Amino acid sequence: SIISGERVAHAYLFIGQKGAGKKTLADLFARSLLCTSKGDKPCGVCKSCRQISSGNHPDVMYIRSDKTVIGVNLIREMLKSVYVKPYQGDRKIYIIEKANTMTPQAQNALLKTLEEPPSFVNILLIADNASGLLPTVLSRCQRLIVPPLSRDQISKILIQNSYAPPNEAALYARLSEGLPGRAIQISSSTEFKELREETFR
């Protein structure tokens, strides 16, 4: 409804437990913003949707660190391209994963852009919680809380995306504690399947 009503803010913060589906929702949001379909967005079949799904859209940048924190240099590197116009679409989207691990220096470097970004830029922050984020950063983002899902919802996700057959999906949903990411992890765990078979034997 945000997208269809064209009331898109320049910065969003997706908050939820690990495995709640924050990154999936951020990707869906990015696909919706850049989808070229005339109908419902995202269509999932246009060039833009397919590029984002495969992780190679030129106007969608993922900011992630292989260290325990996101340092100021990584954010400064991101900011070098912020004012460059989109290559393909009419927007550029930056997705900062584990945003709550940004150092205070990195967050302060990002502040000016959060306050006055170019009109064609959207910044999506993904965080397990808001405790590591400065109040100045939080106040400049629209917060979207990603809650745990019901067992039925998780079962449907597993079945529809071919992660598990119906007879197994219910079990994985029960063990997931409302976190679809955890259910997917359990469904693809060979160790869990071997342990389950051994227990039955």
C-alpha positions as CSV (number, residue, x, y, z in Angstrom):
1,S,0.0,0.0,0.0
2,I,3.0,2.3,0.6
3,I,4.2,1.7,-2.9
4,S,0.8,1.8,-4.7
5,G,0.0,5.1,-2.9
6,E,3.5,6.4,-3.9
7,R,4.1,7.5,-0.3
8,V,7.6,6.0,-0.3
9,A,10.0,7.4,2.3
10,H,13.6,7.7,1.6
11,A,14.8,5.4,4.4
12,Y,13.3,2.4,6.1
13,L,14.5,0.2,9.0
14,F,13.4,-3.4,9.0
15,I,13.7,-4.8,12.5
16,G,13.1,-8.4,13.6
17,Q,14.7,-11.5,15.0
18,K,17.3,-13.3,13.0
19,G,15.4,-15.5,10.6
20,A,12.2,-13.4,10.7
21,G,12.4,-12.6,7.0
22,K,13.8,-9.0,7.1
23,K,16.1,-9.5,4.1
24,T,13.4,-11.2,2.1
25,L,11.0,-8.3,2.8
26,A,13.7,-5.7,1.9
27,D,14.4,-7.5,-1.4
28,L,10.6,-7.7,-2.1
29,F,10.4,-4.0,-1.3
30,A,13.3,-3.2,-3.7
31,R,11.6,-5.3,-6.4
32,S,8.4,-3.5,-5.9
33,L,10.1,-0.1,-6.2
34,L,11.9,-1.0,-9.4
35,C,9.4,-3.3,-11.0
36,T,8.4,-2.1,-14.5
37,S,5.1,-3.9,-14.7
38,K,1.9,-1.9,-15.3
39,G,0.0,-4.2,-13.0
40,D,0.7,-5.5,-9.5
41,K,4.2,-5.0,-8.2
42,P,6.5,-6.8,-8.0
43,C,5.5,-8.9,-11.0
44,G,8.5,-11.3,-10.6
45,V,8.9,-11.6,-14.4
46,C,10.2,-8.2,-15.7
47,K,13.9,-7.7,-16.3
48,S,14.2,-5.6,-13.1
49,C,12.5,-8.2,-10.9
50,R,14.6,-11.0,-12.3
51,Q,17.8,-9.0,-11.9
52,I,17.1,-8.3,-8.2
53,S,16.2,-11.9,-7.6
54,S,19.5,-13.1,-9.0
55,G,21.4,-10.3,-7.1
56,N,22.7,-8.4,-10.1
57,H,20.6,-5.3,-10.6
58,P,22.9,-2.3,-11.3
59,D,20.8,0.0,-9.1
60,V,20.5,-2.2,-6.0
61,M,23.6,-2.2,-3.8
62,Y,24.0,-4.4,-0.8
63,I,26.2,-3.1,2.0
64,R,27.6,-5.9,4.1
65,S,30.7,-6.6,6.0
66,D,32.7,-9.8,6.6
67,K,33.8,-8.4,9.9
68,T,31.8,-8.2,13.1
69,V,31.1,-4.5,12.5
70,I,30.3,-2.2,9.6
71,G,33.1,0.4,9.7
72,V,33.1,4.0,8.5
73,N,35.2,3.2,5.4
74,L,32.5,0.9,4.1
75,I,29.9,3.6,4.5
76,R,32.2,6.2,2.9
77,E,32.7,3.9,0.0
78,M,28.9,3.6,-0.4
79,L,28.4,7.4,-0.2
80,K,30.8,7.9,-3.2
81,S,28.1,6.6,-5.5
82,V,25.0,8.0,-3.8
83,Y,24.7,11.1,-6.0
84,V,25.4,9.2,-9.2
85,K,22.1,8.8,-11.1
86,P,20.6,5.4,-11.5
87,Y,22.0,3.3,-14.3
88,Q,18.9,1.5,-15.4
89,G,15.8,2.4,-13.4
90,D,14.5,5.6,-11.9
91,R,15.7,4.8,-8.4
92,K,18.8,3.5,-6.6
93,I,18.4,1.3,-3.6
94,Y,21.0,0.7,-0.9
95,I,20.4,-2.2,1.4
96,I,22.5,-2.2,4.6
97,E,22.5,-5.6,6.2
98,K,23.1,-5.9,10.0
99,A,22.8,-2.2,10.2
100,N,22.9,-2.4,14.0
101,T,26.6,-3.4,13.8
102,M,27.5,0.0,12.2
103,T,30.1,1.8,14.3
104,P,29.0,5.2,15.7
105,Q,31.4,6.8,13.2
106,A,29.8,4.9,10.3
107,Q,26.3,6.0,11.4
108,N,27.4,9.6,11.7
109,A,28.9,9.4,8.2
110,L,25.5,8.1,6.9
111,L,23.4,10.8,8.7
112,K,23.7,13.6,6.2
113,T,22.5,11.3,3.4
114,L,19.6,10.0,5.6
115,E,18.6,13.6,6.2
116,E,18.9,14.9,2.6
117,P,19.3,12.0,0.2
118,P,19.0,12.5,-3.6
119,S,15.3,12.2,-4.7
120,F,16.2,9.0,-6.6
121,V,17.7,7.2,-3.6
122,N,16.1,4.8,-1.0
123,I,18.1,3.3,1.9
124,L,16.9,0.1,3.5
125,L,18.5,-0.8,6.8
126,I,18.1,-4.3,8.2
127,A,18.7,-4.9,11.9
128,D,18.0,-7.6,14.5
129,N,17.3,-4.9,17.0
130,A,17.6,-1.1,17.3
131,S,19.9,-1.1,20.3
132,G,23.0,-0.5,18.4
133,L,21.6,2.4,16.3
134,L,22.0,6.0,17.3
135,P,18.8,8.0,18.0
136,T,19.6,10.4,15.2
137,V,19.6,7.4,12.7
138,L,16.4,5.9,14.1
139,S,14.6,9.3,13.9
140,R,15.3,9.5,10.2
141,C,14.0,6.1,9.2
142,Q,10.5,4.7,8.9
143,R,10.4,1.6,11.1
144,L,8.9,-1.7,9.9
145,I,8.7,-4.4,12.6
146,V,8.9,-7.9,11.1
147,P,7.0,-10.1,13.6
148,P,7.2,-13.9,14.0
149,L,4.7,-15.8,11.8
150,S,2.2,-18.4,12.7
151,R,2.9,-22.1,12.1
152,D,0.3,-22.2,9.2
153,Q,2.0,-19.2,7.5
154,I,5.5,-20.9,7.8
155,S,4.1,-24.2,6.5
156,K,2.7,-22.4,3.5
157,I,6.1,-20.7,2.8
158,L,7.9,-24.0,3.0
159,I,5.4,-25.8,0.7
160,Q,5.0,-23.0,-1.9
161,N,8.8,-22.6,-2.2
162,S,9.4,-26.3,-2.4
163,Y,11.5,-26.4,0.8
164,A,9.5,-29.3,2.3
165,P,6.5,-31.5,1.4
166,P,3.3,-30.9,3.4
167,N,3.9,-33.8,5.8
168,E,7.2,-32.4,6.9
169,A,6.4,-28.7,6.7
170,A,4.2,-28.7,9.8
171,L,7.1,-30.2,11.8
172,Y,9.6,-27.6,10.7
173,A,7.0,-24.8,11.3
174,R,6.6,-26.1,14.9
175,L,10.3,-26.1,15.5
176,S,10.9,-22.6,13.9
177,E,9.5,-20.5,16.8
178,G,7.8,-18.3,14.2
179,L,10.9,-17.6,12.2
180,P,10.7,-18.6,8.5
181,G,14.4,-18.4,8.1
182,R,14.9,-20.9,10.9
183,A,12.3,-23.2,9.4
184,I,14.1,-23.1,6.0
185,Q,17.4,-23.8,7.7
186,I,16.0,-26.8,9.5
187,S,14.3,-28.1,6.4
188,S,17.6,-28.1,4.5
189,S,19.7,-29.5,7.4
190,T,21.0,-33.0,6.6
191,E,22.1,-33.4,10.2
192,F,18.5,-32.7,11.5
193,K,17.1,-35.3,9.0
194,E,19.7,-37.9,10.0
195,L,19.0,-37.3,13.7
196,R,15.2,-37.5,13.1
197,E,15.5,-40.8,11.1
198,E,17.8,-42.2,13.8
199,T,15.3,-41.3,16.5
200,F,12.5,-43.0,14.6
201,R,14.6,-46.1,14.2
